[in-house]
């Protein structure tokens, strides 16, 4: 038998080979970490951008729906025979005649009224222009034409949670809620609700709600709006809570019962002439670090706790800036874009004539009834800081910043020509920001 083969020498890894292997492992691990970090940053930014875009689109859609109705009265889109036309821009439907003699009753019936109406009228007058719509442009320390929190429960500007966002504008519009009110007839022999002229010249209104209409008890205000497809009339009534209202007392003269009324409807002015105000409120961003952002508030009829069915709802979060420009149709038919202060302080010579001018010419801000277009600009932020964002990713454009200079390239959040910067508002810098804008045609004037 042959001898067994000799055993081979067993060799392990040398120290140099081990170090090379460890180095290669570290390089691969570092690459994986870098790749993971990059992917994580990318997905975080994409998630923030997606949320920002979703909130921005929703906010714009909500604002559009209300602004498009601004100045809208009952039946005003029907093409009815609007009477009392003046300058082809304002008629008796879009500008109801007010017979009520107590101006305080008129302002109390509405919400978010910031300017007293002045002397007690001695005769009927057209519904004031500044009550049809009013806007407020704000900087870091003041608002023009005045502070919208004065005389209302709208918060003052500040950086604390619950305050109004610094530098964000405010707008209030009014329109008749088309789902409210009672269908009435001027035929004394008709069934259902009807309006009858009494022997003393006053109007008697018998409420017999039809299916789907409010109950009799829902008429609680002191002022009624009687409107059809041609005219609107605002007058004081008594008999709230009963089936019969009467236009007795607190009217300069008795309202007119027009036998030609087309599809007339009676409204409780305090509930059905809906007041909608948009503003930004400082809210906690919810990231657990105490950071804040802006919430878009849609406030109806004076907000939560107010009479007349008031409510205030945050409808979008991450809204950092809010600005408006107003396209005003002048007497010559041209349209120019103005600031809120320019609209509010325009001379009477620029304004459209109204069917029944206010005695003494006290219709302040008469151009508000001539606003036919509203440009809306929103700046949305990502709500939560992303500290990995580069300077290029932080840059953004916002048209309301020095709009007179025209289109500009994206700039830093703290660029010198910003009207207001995130630090001035109390918001963190490292967030994605994007602008959303739209132009809304409103029902404020005749086409």
CORPE-V225428 format. One line per field, one symbol per residue. phi: phi as a letter, one per 20 degrees, with the letter a starting at -180 (. if undefined). burial: + if it has 9 or more other ideal C-beta (glycine too) atoms within 8 Angstrom, else -. Layout:
phi=???
burial=???
This chain:
phi=.efffffefedefffffffffffffffffffffffffffffffffffffffffffffffffffgfeffegmfdgmfdemfefdmfclldccfefcgeeefedfffffffddledcfeofffdbgbfggffefabdbecdfcaccfaffefnceffffrdfgneeffnefcbcccbfffeencfcceefefemfbdceefenfddceecgegneffgffecfecdddccecbccdbfccngndecdbedmlcfbffeeefegdlfbdcegfdeefecddbddfcffnendnfcbddeddddlnnfnffmmfbbcfdbcnedcbcccdedeefenfdcecffffffdffgfeeffdgcgfgnmeefmffffdfdccedccdedemdfcfefegffffbdbffflgfengcfgcfgdgfeffbdgffendfffcfcbecbbcdedefcff
burial=-----------------+--+-------------------+--++--++-+++-++++++-+++-+++++++++++---+-+-+++--+++++++++++++++-+++-+++++++-----+--++++++++++++++++---++++-++--+-++-++----+++++++++++++++--+++++++-----+++++-+---+++++++++-----+--+++++++++++++++++++--+---++++---++-++-++--++-++++++++++++++++++++-+-----+++++++++++++--+-+-+++-+++++++++++++++++----+-+++++-++-+---+++-++++++--+++++++++++++++++++++++++--+----++++++-+---------+-+-+--+-+++-++++-+-++++++++++-+++++-
